[in-house]
Amino acid sequence: ADTGASDAGTDSGGGPDGAPLVERGVLTQHNDTARTGAYLHESVLTVANVRKASFGKLFARAVDDQTYAQPLVMLGVAIPGGSIHNVLYVATMSDTVYAFDADDPTQSAPLWKTRFVDATAGIVPVTHDDVGLGCAPFSNISGNIGIESTPVIDATTGRMFVVAKTKGPSGSQSYTLHALDVGTGLDQVSPVVIQASAPGTGAGSTGTTIQFDASVENQRASLLLANGKVYVAFAGYCESGNYHGWLLAYDAVTLARDAVMITTPNALGSGIWMSGEGPSADANGNVYVTASGGNMDVNTGGADFGEALLELTPTLTVTDWFVPFDYQNLTTSGNFYGSTGVLLVPQTTLTVTGSEVSKLYVNDTTALGHLNVSSDSQIVQSFQLGGTEIHGSPVCLGNMVYVWAAGDTLRRYLVASGTLTQVEVGPATLSAGQPGGELSLSASGTMAGTGILWVSQPLTGNAVQTTVPGVLQAYDASNVATELWDSLQVPGDDCGAFAKFASPTVANGKVYLPSFANQVCVYGNK
């Protein structure tokens, strides 16, 4: 039955098919390693009470810069001094991580704040100008480039893994992986400067080796915690410079790097960007990413994975792949495959991905399909949406998949008999522009009438390349044609500038919305 709630009981931050664990909050981007975007422990917010009269903005928390990362929430965190708090974690482009009380409107000061810069030593955030590379005016980033990706929390060890980009006194750029104590913000082990090399003769190589170059690599994809490792993915800045797609794995205890994968060892590009979505992992530990653009020759015995969906072992050996039949046209036009992450549909072997030609692809992990040069008939499904591009990754609640492409209407699909069937389209009003709707879901387990789809989107224009106003909306997950509430209905509920590629976070009766207005707004029942 279509209840608008989920039957895929998982712990937030856990695997897609495991038994429910003690609820700890939203510990990773889009809630779990399947990237479903669904918070399944929401007993306070319901279709009945998320309404103009009873729901709205409770308070906001000021931060020092724009927030590209999705806020995280951990429940029951011990803070030095003996207090226990539900904690809201916010990472900014000025290389700062904030820990706020997630519930108390009177406690505006952070519980702790950690910043990975030292101006007196000449260590500062990287800026847009530092990675110019001919990007302007098409850069996705207008200011600082500090913590761009969403961190991930290990509830067992109480560690938050964060990647920060900084610039030293000589102008050299570097990425550093940190493991912070969730209660204090202090490093639990020595931070690790991200370095790597791989065999190859591609762009930027010396002889037969390619060195990781932090000055051209963009760490946009959220972090993944799986298999006892932290996975960190890289792409480029607006397809400029000698960049490649890199995927690196670090031991979650020691931070020692133990696996390296490069998407184009003998060419250029093919970044793992995914509009900020993190790599996904299934119950068997397989890791999934999409790589956009770049050369593709793996079908003829080469080693370059342009425009590809990849399945990898925990140690990053590629075990299966898919490339759309029209990959050459996608690459040439700049309308890439892999503009979304990889949704692993719970209780199935299906993946759902998307492209910048507003097309959805449904693959089966038992055989991703490789390449058919004349069509994509070898995969489960591929079908065209309206609008222009898909950036907000599809999300899933039970047997329902949701997506809102730029310039299109909200769409809901039923998963049944191994395929997706469209059952409903949303409101008559189309998404105002790029990047479309950034989605999250909440529900109280399988309880009917509790499923809500939360959407953050720009109000006007192209938010990918400019800063524009945004709106937070709530829809009945069982009837997306009707809006329940939005942040423009009541003066004072607006949160300001849209935070592109960052989904709202729902936890414990509240919704946390990042904004480019240097704040995170907190919504709940009044």
KOLNU-190101 format. One line per field, with one value per residue (C-alpha): x, y, z; chain; residue in one letter. Coordinates in steps of 0.1 Angstrom, whole numbers, plus 5000, padded with zeros to 4 digits. Example, Ala and Ser with C-alpha at 12.3 -4.5 7.8 and 13.67 -1.06 7.14 Angstrom:
<pts>
u <- 5123;5137 .
v <- 4955;4989 .
w <- 5078;5071 .
chain <- A;A .
resn <- A;S .
</pts>
This chain:
<pts>
u <- 5000;5011;5013;5038;5059;5088;5092;5129;5138;5173;5193;5202;5239;5237;5234;5204;5191;5201;5179;5170;5195;5193;5183;5213;5202;5214;5250;5257;5246;5211;5209;5224;5249;5221;5216;5178;5174;5149;5147;5126;5123;5101;5073;5066;5062;5032;5011;4985;5006;5031;5008;5010;4991;5013;5047;5074;5109;5118;5153;5185;5221;5247;5279;5309;5304;5284;5274;5276;5275;5243;5239;5242;5224;5235;5213;5225;5261;5281;5297;5325;5311;5286;5258;5240;5228;5212;5238;5236;5268;5274;5306;5314;5335;5357;5370;5349;5329;5302;5284;5252;5225;5200;5168;5172;5163;5180;5214;5227;5264;5280;5288;5322;5337;5368;5385;5413;5430;5457;5461;5492;5509;5496;5472;5439;5409;5414;5393;5376;5405;5430;5415;5406;5417;5395;5363;5347;5319;5309;5322;5299;5318;5319;5339;5360;5366;5371;5348;5327;5316;5293;5312;5303;5299;5308;5284;5303;5336;5322;5343;5333;5353;5359;5379;5391;5409;5435;5462;5497;5519;5536;5503;5503;5469;5462;5433;5434;5413;5404;5387;5371;5356;5319;5318;5348;5357;5393;5413;5413;5443;5468;5452;5463;5472;5456;5482;5481;5496;5485;5500;5491;5501;5471;5469;5495;5515;5553;5565;5540;5528;5500;5503;5472;5471;5451;5451;5430;5409;5375;5364;5326;5312;5301;5322;5312;5319;5317;5338;5358;5370;5363;5359;5368;5360;5373;5364;5375;5365;5343;5362;5395;5431;5447;5422;5409;5383;5400;5384;5406;5399;5413;5413;5386;5408;5443;5435;5461;5453;5448;5432;5434;5413;5416;5389;5411;5447;5455;5433;5417;5386;5358;5353;5333;5312;5276;5262;5275;5260;5284;5295;5270;5276;5254;5251;5279;5303;5304;5309;5291;5299;5292;5320;5311;5328;5362;5375;5359;5378;5372;5349;5378;5402;5414;5414;5394;5359;5343;5305;5303;5284;5310;5307;5339;5351;5359;5395;5384;5388;5362;5340;5312;5303;5277;5281;5251;5251;5253;5282;5302;5274;5270;5307;5310;5279;5290;5256;5271;5259;5265;5251;5234;5248;5237;5205;5204;5167;5163;5151;5161;5192;5182;5202;5188;5211;5205;5221;5223;5199;5172;5172;5169;5187;5177;5203;5206;5236;5238;5247;5251;5251;5284;5279;5255;5265;5231;5208;5205;5181;5205;5197;5165;5151;5161;5135;5133;5120;5109;5131;5168;5191;5189;5211;5191;5196;5165;5154;5134;5108;5096;5085;5085;5112;5111;5130;5126;5147;5155;5126;5104;5077;5081;5077;5069;5076;5064;5090;5073;5083;5118;5110;5099;5065;5054;5023;5021;5034;5036;5023;5016;5044;5077;5111;5123;5157;5190;5198;5162;5148;5171;5151;5148;5121;5108;5084;5076;5086;5057;5030;5006;5001;5036;5056;5067;5089;5110;5123;5148;5150;5159;5131;5146;5173;5204;5216;5245;5264;5249;5234;5196;5168;5154;5124;5118;5087;5069;5047;5026;5048;5016;5002;5030;5005;4996;5019;5015;5036;5064;5088;5072;5037;5045;5068;5099;5100;5123;5159;5174;5198;5195;5223;5228;5232;5226;5195;5175;5180;5151;5156;5138;5109;5129;5141;5175;5179;5214;5215;5241;5230;5256;5230;5212;5174;5156;5119;5095;5061;5054 .
v <- 5000;5035;5050;5078;5063;5038;5001;5002;5005;5019;5039;5074;5071;5033;5009;5007;4973;4967;4964;4996;5008;5033;5066;5090;5117;5125;5116;5117;5135;5122;5102;5068;5051;5043;5081;5077;5112;5097;5103;5075;5084;5116;5113;5150;5165;5152;5160;5173;5198;5211;5240;5278;5281;5257;5254;5280;5293;5291;5306;5309;5304;5328;5314;5330;5322;5304;5268;5243;5212;5197;5203;5172;5165;5140;5133;5128;5142;5146;5181;5188;5199;5171;5184;5163;5180;5173;5190;5207;5207;5233;5235;5266;5278;5297;5264;5265;5238;5249;5228;5244;5231;5218;5226;5256;5289;5309;5292;5311;5307;5276;5247;5247;5261;5248;5267;5252;5285;5305;5340;5348;5318;5326;5297;5310;5296;5293;5317;5316;5338;5312;5285;5309;5286;5305;5296;5331;5338;5301;5291;5274;5291;5328;5333;5312;5275;5259;5230;5224;5188;5174;5157;5123;5112;5078;5074;5045;5064;5099;5112;5136;5134;5167;5177;5213;5232;5259;5280;5284;5314;5305;5302;5264;5248;5216;5194;5180;5152;5157;5134;5156;5147;5154;5167;5190;5197;5186;5164;5128;5118;5138;5154;5140;5161;5145;5132;5105;5093;5068;5051;5069;5091;5115;5152;5165;5133;5131;5101;5073;5088;5113;5132;5145;5183;5201;5233;5219;5193;5202;5182;5187;5153;5145;5120;5084;5062;5025;4994;5010;5036;5073;5078;5112;5120;5148;5166;5198;5235;5241;5215;5235;5225;5191;5176;5140;5122;5107;5085;5079;5057;5064;5041;5055;5047;5059;5081;5062;5062;5026;5028;5051;5052;5076;5078;5089;5077;5082;5112;5142;5150;5126;5142;5126;5157;5144;5179;5173;5139;5114;5081;5053;5019;4988;4961;4941;4971;4979;5016;5034;5068;5086;5102;5131;5141;5130;5103;5069;5039;5011;4994;4988;4977;5011;5024;5057;5059;5090;5095;5063;5047;5027;4998;4994;4970;4985;4988;5007;4981;4986;4955;4968;4999;5015;5043;5058;5050;5088;5095;5112;5138;5143;5150;5173;5193;5197;5182;5154;5121;5118;5152;5133;5108;5071;5063;5027;5018;4999;4962;4961;4959;4991;5022;5056;5082;5113;5136;5172;5164;5158;5120;5093;5060;5028;5001;4967;4962;4925;4937;4975;4971;4984;5001;4994;5017;5021;5025;5020;4990;4967;4985;4984;5018;5053;5080;5117;5142;5178;5208;5211;5194;5171;5182;5175;5137;5115;5104;5074;5067;5031;5021;5057;5077;5115;5139;5176;5186;5222;5238;5208;5197;5175;5138;5107;5071;5038;5010;4977;4946;4959;4991;5027;5039;5075;5078;5116;5149;5178;5214;5233;5257;5245;5247;5283;5273;5256;5235;5225;5210;5197;5170;5153;5131;5124;5098;5079;5044;5029;5051;5064;5102;5111;5111;5146;5156;5187;5208;5237;5255;5288;5313;5328;5324;5303;5297;5275;5306;5333;5338;5341;5340;5306;5288;5258;5238;5208;5184;5154;5125;5106;5136;5158;5178;5198;5219;5218;5248;5270;5296;5325;5322;5341;5371;5361;5325;5333;5321;5342;5332;5296;5272;5253;5215;5214;5195;5205;5182;5168;5154;5151;5174;5201;5211;5227;5248;5260;5294;5315;5343;5330;5313;5281;5285;5261;5253;5234;5234;5267 .
w <- 5000;4993;5028;5022;5049;5048;5054;5052;5089;5091;5116;5104;5094;5091;5062;5039;5049;5085;5116;5134;5160;5188;5171;5171;5145;5110;5109;5072;5041;5030;5062;5054;5031;5006;5004;5007;5023;5047;5085;5098;5135;5131;5156;5161;5126;5107;5077;5101;5121;5095;5086;5086;5119;5139;5121;5114;5121;5157;5157;5136;5143;5128;5113;5097;5060;5034;5041;5013;5036;5048;5086;5108;5140;5168;5197;5233;5230;5262;5264;5289;5322;5324;5302;5275;5244;5211;5188;5155;5135;5108;5086;5066;5037;5062;5075;5106;5123;5148;5174;5186;5209;5184;5204;5228;5212;5241;5237;5206;5215;5201;5225;5207;5176;5157;5129;5108;5099;5116;5101;5121;5106;5071;5070;5055;5035;4997;4977;4943;4929;4940;4917;4889;4861;4837;4856;4858;4853;4854;4888;4912;4941;4946;4978;5002;4996;5030;5041;5010;5016;5042;5071;5085;5121;5136;5165;5179;5184;5187;5158;5131;5100;5081;5051;5051;5023;5033;5018;5033;5035;5002;4985;4983;4987;5007;5019;5054;5069;5105;5131;5156;5190;5187;5223;5222;5185;5192;5169;5182;5160;5141;5110;5077;5047;5017;4992;4966;4934;4907;4877;4845;4816;4817;4822;4847;4848;4852;4833;4842;4875;4883;4916;4934;4930;4956;4936;4908;4927;4942;4972;4968;4973;5009;5029;5032;5063;5055;5059;5087;5062;5053;5016;5001;4965;4942;4910;4893;4894;4863;4843;4842;4849;4849;4872;4875;4895;4926;4953;4984;5014;5049;5080;5103;5134;5123;5093;5073;5036;5024;4989;4959;4927;4898;4871;4841;4846;4810;4801;4818;4839;4849;4883;4911;4919;4922;4932;4967;4972;4989;4976;4985;5000;5001;5028;5012;5015;4978;4971;4943;4926;4893;4873;4850;4817;4807;4783;4783;4768;4793;4768;4745;4772;4784;4820;4817;4832;4818;4822;4843;4872;4891;4916;4936;4964;4998;4987;4955;4928;4901;4898;4875;4855;4833;4806;4787;4750;4741;4765;4737;4731;4769;4772;4742;4752;4788;4799;4819;4833;4870;4881;4909;4934;4935;4953;4964;4967;5000;4998;4961;4940;4921;4917;4905;4890;4868;4842;4831;4803;4829;4824;4851;4849;4868;4870;4887;4909;4899;4864;4859;4821;4808;4774;4746;4718;4702;4733;4770;4765;4785;4818;4838;4827;4814;4809;4803;4828;4820;4827;4820;4845;4876;4904;4936;4939;4940;4975;4986;5013;5014;4979;4966;4948;4945;4922;4912;4883;4874;4855;4860;4884;4914;4905;4925;4914;4927;4929;4921;4903;4898;4880;4886;4875;4878;4899;4905;4896;4919;4919;4887;4895;4881;4898;4893;4879;4886;4905;4911;4943;4971;4989;5022;5037;5072;5086;5117;5105;5085;5101;5075;5075;5088;5055;5045;5016;5024;4995;4994;4961;4945;4939;4907;4881;4882;4917;4905;4893;4915;4949;4949;4974;4983;4998;5021;5013;5028;5008;5019;5007;4997;4977;4964;4943;4974;4994;5032;5041;5029;5044;5025;5040;5072;5075;5095;5083;5054;5057;5029;5002;4988;4999;4966;4967;5004;5015;5046;5076;5096;5131;5164;5155;5138;5103;5099;5067;5057;5040;5021;5043;5068;5090;5096;5103;5126;5120;5142;5158;5175 .
chain <- A;A;A;A;A;A;A;A;A;A;A;A;A;A;A;A;A;A;A;A;A;A;A;A;A;A;A;A;A;A;A;A;A;A;A;A;A;A;A;A;A;A;A;A;A;A;A;A;A;A;A;A;A;A;A;A;A;A;A;A;A;A;A;A;A;A;A;A;A;A;A;A;A;A;A;A;A;A;A;A;A;A;A;A;A;A;A;A;A;A;A;A;A;A;A;A;A;A;A;A;A;A;A;A;A;A;A;A;A;A;A;A;A;A;A;A;A;A;A;A;A;A;A;A;A;A;A;A;A;A;A;A;A;A;A;A;A;A;A;A;A;A;A;A;A;A;A;A;A;A;A;A;A;A;A;A;A;A;A;A;A;A;A;A;A;A;A;A;A;A;A;A;A;A;A;A;A;A;A;A;A;A;A;A;A;A;A;A;A;A;A;A;A;A;A;A;A;A;A;A;A;A;A;A;A;A;A;A;A;A;A;A;A;A;A;A;A;A;A;A;A;A;A;A;A;A;A;A;A;A;A;A;A;A;A;A;A;A;A;A;A;A;A;A;A;A;A;A;A;A;A;A;A;A;A;A;A;A;A;A;A;A;A;A;A;A;A;A;A;A;A;A;A;A;A;A;A;A;A;A;A;A;A;A;A;A;A;A;A;A;A;A;A;A;A;A;A;A;A;A;A;A;A;A;A;A;A;A;A;A;A;A;A;A;A;A;A;A;A;A;A;A;A;A;A;A;A;A;A;A;A;A;A;A;A;A;A;A;A;A;A;A;A;A;A;A;A;A;A;A;A;A;A;A;A;A;A;A;A;A;A;A;A;A;A;A;A;A;A;A;A;A;A;A;A;A;A;A;A;A;A;A;A;A;A;A;A;A;A;A;A;A;A;A;A;A;A;A;A;A;A;A;A;A;A;A;A;A;A;A;A;A;A;A;A;A;A;A;A;A;A;A;A;A;A;A;A;A;A;A;A;A;A;A;A;A;A;A;A;A;A;A;A;A;A;A;A;A;A;A;A;A;A;A;A;A;A;A;A;A;A;A;A;A;A;A;A;A;A;A;A;A;A;A;A;A;A;A;A;A;A;A;A;A;A;A;A;A;A;A;A;A;A;A;A;A;A;A;A;A;A;A;A;A;A;A;A;A;A;A;A;A;A;A;A;A;A;A;A;A;A;A;A;A;A;A .
resn <- A;D;T;G;A;S;D;A;G;T;D;S;G;G;G;P;D;G;A;P;L;V;E;R;G;V;L;T;Q;H;N;D;T;A;R;T;G;A;Y;L;H;E;S;V;L;T;V;A;N;V;R;K;A;S;F;G;K;L;F;A;R;A;V;D;D;Q;T;Y;A;Q;P;L;V;M;L;G;V;A;I;P;G;G;S;I;H;N;V;L;Y;V;A;T;M;S;D;T;V;Y;A;F;D;A;D;D;P;T;Q;S;A;P;L;W;K;T;R;F;V;D;A;T;A;G;I;V;P;V;T;H;D;D;V;G;L;G;C;A;P;F;S;N;I;S;G;N;I;G;I;E;S;T;P;V;I;D;A;T;T;G;R;M;F;V;V;A;K;T;K;G;P;S;G;S;Q;S;Y;T;L;H;A;L;D;V;G;T;G;L;D;Q;V;S;P;V;V;I;Q;A;S;A;P;G;T;G;A;G;S;T;G;T;T;I;Q;F;D;A;S;V;E;N;Q;R;A;S;L;L;L;A;N;G;K;V;Y;V;A;F;A;G;Y;C;E;S;G;N;Y;H;G;W;L;L;A;Y;D;A;V;T;L;A;R;D;A;V;M;I;T;T;P;N;A;L;G;S;G;I;W;M;S;G;E;G;P;S;A;D;A;N;G;N;V;Y;V;T;A;S;G;G;N;M;D;V;N;T;G;G;A;D;F;G;E;A;L;L;E;L;T;P;T;L;T;V;T;D;W;F;V;P;F;D;Y;Q;N;L;T;T;S;G;N;F;Y;G;S;T;G;V;L;L;V;P;Q;T;T;L;T;V;T;G;S;E;V;S;K;L;Y;V;N;D;T;T;A;L;G;H;L;N;V;S;S;D;S;Q;I;V;Q;S;F;Q;L;G;G;T;E;I;H;G;S;P;V;C;L;G;N;M;V;Y;V;W;A;A;G;D;T;L;R;R;Y;L;V;A;S;G;T;L;T;Q;V;E;V;G;P;A;T;L;S;A;G;Q;P;G;G;E;L;S;L;S;A;S;G;T;M;A;G;T;G;I;L;W;V;S;Q;P;L;T;G;N;A;V;Q;T;T;V;P;G;V;L;Q;A;Y;D;A;S;N;V;A;T;E;L;W;D;S;L;Q;V;P;G;D;D;C;G;A;F;A;K;F;A;S;P;T;V;A;N;G;K;V;Y;L;P;S;F;A;N;Q;V;C;V;Y;G;N;K .
</pts>
